[in-house]
Amino acid sequence: MLKAVADPTRFRVLWALARGEHSVGQLAELVGAHVAAVSQHLARLRAAGLVVSRREGTRIYYRAAGAHVRALLEGAVLAARAEPEGPAPASVAGNTAVAAPAGARLRPRPVNG
């Protein structure tokens, strides 16, 4: 699962999908990539169980598979911020339209135990 999120384009695609449902064309526009490349990334994310799709006519819409996806992304952003040599989350996301949220939204969730 982490390997699927390690690619910067897949991270941006997944971040966009965690915020709402999008078609491949919309995702390509958001992340600044070709439709064919985004389709390949979606296939990997789908195989990892991170995205689900639905068909509406001739279009297929994708969304994050559940709340665990957003938690995974937020955890990756926190880990990147903790690394002294790691890139800043905005540079990982690359596009402000799908950039990571401000630090206020990145509080770790308590673990029940």
C-alpha positions as CSV (number, residue, x, y, z in Angstrom):
1,M,0.0,0.0,0.0
2,L,2.8,2.4,0.9
3,K,4.6,1.6,-2.4
4,A,1.5,2.7,-4.2
5,V,1.5,6.1,-2.5
6,A,5.2,6.6,-2.8
7,D,5.0,7.9,-6.4
8,P,4.4,11.7,-6.4
9,T,1.7,11.6,-9.1
10,R,-0.1,8.7,-7.4
11,F,0.0,10.7,-4.2
12,R,-1.5,13.7,-5.9
13,V,-4.2,11.6,-7.6
14,L,-5.1,9.9,-4.3
15,W,-5.1,13.2,-2.4
16,A,-7.6,14.6,-5.0
17,L,-9.8,11.4,-4.7
18,A,-9.7,11.6,-0.9
19,R,-11.4,15.0,-1.3
20,G,-14.0,13.9,-3.8
21,E,-15.0,11.8,-6.8
22,H,-13.4,12.6,-10.2
23,S,-13.2,11.2,-13.7
24,V,-9.8,10.3,-15.2
25,G,-9.9,13.5,-17.3
26,Q,-10.6,15.7,-14.3
27,L,-7.7,14.0,-12.4
28,A,-5.3,14.5,-15.3
29,E,-6.1,18.2,-15.3
30,L,-5.7,18.4,-11.5
31,V,-2.3,16.8,-11.3
32,G,-1.0,18.0,-14.7
33,A,-0.5,14.6,-16.3
34,H,-1.7,12.8,-19.4
35,V,-4.9,10.9,-19.2
36,A,-3.1,7.6,-20.1
37,A,-0.6,8.1,-17.3
38,V,-3.3,8.8,-14.8
39,S,-5.2,5.7,-15.9
40,Q,-2.1,3.6,-15.2
41,H,-1.7,5.2,-11.8
42,L,-5.4,4.5,-11.0
43,A,-4.9,0.9,-12.0
44,R,-2.1,0.6,-9.4
45,L,-4.1,2.4,-6.8
46,R,-7.1,0.2,-7.5
47,A,-5.0,-3.0,-7.3
48,A,-3.7,-1.8,-3.9
49,G,-7.3,-1.3,-2.7
50,L,-7.0,2.4,-2.3
51,V,-9.6,3.6,-4.9
52,V,-12.9,2.3,-6.1
53,S,-14.8,3.3,-9.2
54,R,-18.3,3.5,-10.6
55,R,-19.6,3.8,-14.2
56,E,-22.0,6.4,-15.3
57,G,-22.8,6.0,-19.0
58,T,-19.4,6.0,-20.8
59,R,-17.5,7.7,-17.9
60,I,-15.9,6.0,-15.0
61,Y,-15.6,8.0,-11.7
62,Y,-13.1,7.2,-9.0
63,R,-13.0,7.9,-5.3
64,A,-10.9,6.9,-2.3
65,A,-11.9,3.5,-1.0
66,G,-12.6,4.8,2.5
67,A,-11.6,7.0,5.4
68,H,-8.4,4.9,5.9
69,V,-7.1,6.4,2.7
70,R,-7.2,9.9,4.0
71,A,-5.6,8.8,7.2
72,L,-2.8,7.1,5.2
73,L,-2.1,10.3,3.3
74,E,-2.1,12.4,6.4
75,G,0.3,10.0,8.0
76,A,2.6,10.2,4.9
77,V,2.5,14.0,5.1
78,L,3.3,13.9,8.9
79,A,6.2,11.5,8.2
80,A,7.5,13.8,5.4
81,R,7.5,16.8,7.8
82,A,9.3,14.8,10.5
83,E,12.1,13.9,8.1
84,P,14.8,16.7,8.2
85,E,15.9,16.0,4.6
86,G,12.5,15.1,3.2
87,P,10.6,17.3,0.8
88,A,7.9,19.7,2.1
89,P,4.4,18.2,1.7
90,A,3.4,20.9,-0.8
91,S,6.4,20.0,-3.0
92,V,5.4,16.4,-2.7
93,A,1.9,17.2,-3.8
94,G,3.2,19.6,-6.4
95,N,-0.1,21.2,-7.2
96,T,-1.9,23.6,-4.8
97,A,-5.3,22.4,-6.0
98,V,-4.5,19.0,-4.5
99,A,-1.9,20.0,-1.9
100,A,-1.9,18.6,1.6
101,P,-4.0,20.5,4.1
102,A,-2.6,23.0,6.6
103,G,-1.0,21.5,9.8
104,A,-4.2,22.1,11.8
105,R,-5.9,19.3,9.9
106,L,-3.0,16.9,10.3
107,R,-3.4,16.0,14.0
108,P,-2.8,12.3,14.5
109,R,-5.8,10.3,15.5
110,P,-5.8,8.7,19.0
111,V,-5.3,5.0,19.1
112,N,-7.8,3.1,21.2
113,G,-6.2,0.5,23.2
